[in-house]
Amino acid sequence: MANPSKTTKIKVRKKRSSGRKRGNPRLLAVKALSKWLASEPGQRPELEVLGDKILGKASISEKDKALYWNILIGTVRWLRLIRWHLDRYLKRFSKLPQDVQAALLTGGYQIIFLSRVPYFSAVNESVEIVRTLGHSWASGLVNASLRNLARGNKVIPESTQNILERCAKGFENCVANLTSHPHWMVKRWSKRWGHEICASVCMNNNLQPPLVLRVNTLKISVEDFLELLNKSGFVGERCSISPVGVILHGHRGGIDKIPGFKQGYFQVQDEASQLVGLLLDPHPGQKILDVCAGVGGKTTLLAQLIQDEGEIVACDVNSSRLALLKENLARLGIGSVKVTLLDHEGEELIRSSGPYDKVLIDAPCSGLGVIRRHPDIKWNRIPPDIESLSKVQGNLLQTWSKLVRPGGVLVFSVCTLEEEETFEIVENFLEKNKDFSLRSASSVVPGLPQDIIQKDMVRVYPGSHGMDGFFVSVLEKSN
């Protein structure tokens, strides 16, 4: 029997720290938003890059990670509308510290848009966050403002028609507030396109975009891929325009969780982006140049369309993007693509390898056609960006058009809707280069919806046929 007078020492093994700090998703979202707000429009970092950086090594569950991104992206998407609501209860918002503003905005987003989050939880968490950040003096202000917001009327646009009815008077300012867009953008679009198209574009910019996959027919047919999805409990349907496109419904997890990812059965790519490759209309054995290849969404489609038989030179000025392109090529099992960094040496190599049967210039642009995927774009862009980017686009078109062989084809595309970056670029180019002519997009891809054809070119407004906003033109060089 043990002696009760002696103390038995029990060794307690300390749990090893993983080196990862546990994270509160709401607090992390406030920190990310505060850092993003601190920069001026036109100088702000990309939200996804900043968001990843703030998330860092925080120990956070997949569920909390989803909440973090929902709050961060959702708050930025609806920034102006949330602020408009808060201004009814708080008159000195702009004078508050940046992180207190961020706590109010993220709390407001949860109250207005996250029906599954009880309002008292959003309020209490926001109050606790400002205390954690060293602003205990602001806890009462945050508490009162968010409680008033929760009790008050919350106006959310329900449809384009709803916006038009609500904004019959003072259209520009009303639409800017209701759809959460910069005033200059709404003014620009309403003047050019009229109230209905402007309201529709702004409405669609706030809708969740579909998850669209491009089936890699080098490895599997569209029918077999749809059957694989169905057997695995996923719901997919064919796209209406792209013959290799599939819309995946209801999936909220990672892309790598979709059946066939590791096997290279598909690539994520919006249908409008797929349309760019289809309009280039490449054939097996042709020599193709993809000037601004990026991570290779369009490059890999071109390889697929030529049945991986031919030569594709894919180049970009960004080496990190090209590294991701190489990963995609390996996963998809593509061997016809030569990846080249567009530096001085690379440019000389590309020129010496010409001329090319087909050249694709998917040029850098303002990105105003893909706001629904990247809502920070609308706050990061300023009007002078459009003018400066149009000069870059014009120079790219002028420079690389010289490598198109006689009888060859050049496709110019951008994911924006602005006249200066689309129709005007092509019209100016054709005026200076009489050996090129415009080919009707409908003659290349028969059956295209007529509402996306303008001046024989493709202009897709966001949400039209479920697609991103895009512009594509097909230019043919004379023999």
Steps between C-alpha positions, in 0.01 A plus 500: 500500500639844409612729781251790513759730652708487184406709203484304179651695213323459173682602186279700272615494141466844351312511176729613225407822334445470129639848459167610357301768674128430544297749302161665541357526145314823576806664655716390207244641255505834684881510488504422126230754420669768712827450313322510165307818588821673609618524137364751252287388202729409213773390744324230699638144498296220344252386764567128455877547531460717810242260643735203462780696665288597802373143533864396507576228750191548714358170621148513364249234397371469146160619622652811661715559194185506287343749744814717484490522120124549497523796736806656334386468138134566582582819691710633213230403250233692693726768648305807390158356584614404853651843552178659371301308762746577781500872419140519621617421854858626499597846374878493556589168340789635289672647809518164678822291501528268199458178699190634679353585158584147386329348806185703431498407131554126554243500779259684271556245223416212733183671625373593152606200293580196720158381611650195671704721733282627791523878511597501870794275417620741228459795740673335797789369290555844345502666843750244629721552194536876551593431863758243390645756258545751783195719437289433810378859482321411172319191633184694594492678165538171308240330717241776456558548125472131415198445725324791331590353162359162603171658611466737204379452143763342276468575129650236270455505119298198386504536121582739218135604485502563875803728460340693212183557704684609815740723308255681271624824658868572555595189299879514520540556873215263583643215288850563636366459856261210438739290289816614677697649209714814470296797381734567205444147371120520514505844337725372221290190429159669520615766254635241253253214531186652650336435835381143441832350386689697765270373777522143365881504489522641854250242626684209335833621634373411848366153419696184577655381170455137395782249531579409140735220401655430163516128437842384381392294201859383452428269794123459535184579304247752629239222532732277705602791722136587572437135584801503736361809675156342531636174647702704752197696619574821309253685279633624167342618176631596159567864419271653238778631271830320563492134388759411766356706786322363807328700776542342843215572741512515879871435556651713777823311568843516343552439130722203584198330661321475164531152341768486232710797613821305562445298184482823297144447381408869522617859537301777670414755230199727451303444181584849368869422537447170317333694219830685438676174412210380287509825298872458429393170340838322503560174314742207547845568361477879522755728663336722761620789718326586830649837596355559850458139610483551878429171679384346173121472501479592133837344411391156615168533314693577180711186554181303549346640180806400293487156665845574644642474147685812391706769670376758749736765636358636826669807645449749781702764686414338836719201588274397792204465268706297255599265784129435563449455125763224501319329789173513307665359188638207701167427672305519172755286315579757229826486306454741209564821698835675526506741797713814458565792735441823312830673574746631238643155425157338494361764266783444254436125510128549438563730205752264343250213529232687302293558303200332664175365359304633796584765761300562817533825694294479819620841611537656846190711568293675765321172579162673534329199341594262783400708803267221613807276547728773636286769669804699612556598135220758512666678794857459373443649156495873425408663163862574393571123512279446196693749290842366601398137445354579157845626394658174618239300307551700182877452521464125557272466199731704278813314613389138486278527192822507298553131581174387336568324171312611185158338515539450875271608783545729799254499791495797739308454826453676834282435806356851503218695334648847456488648149859628528628148571285315250340637182723808482817288528394280208374788286824697548705191418309428179537863395880473526535143368322461168630144457266389782121476484230423752343156475149450635503301823179324391675362191767337719267355764154456342202526730636764736217688678432820306479709817875455558594606144573870441670630184589137411695475827406335829409712801351310792349697787551338844236234563389479137450126432666445839836629378757752620527836326730459197597643163644300208590603145628283214743667256618336179819584311477515122706265283 
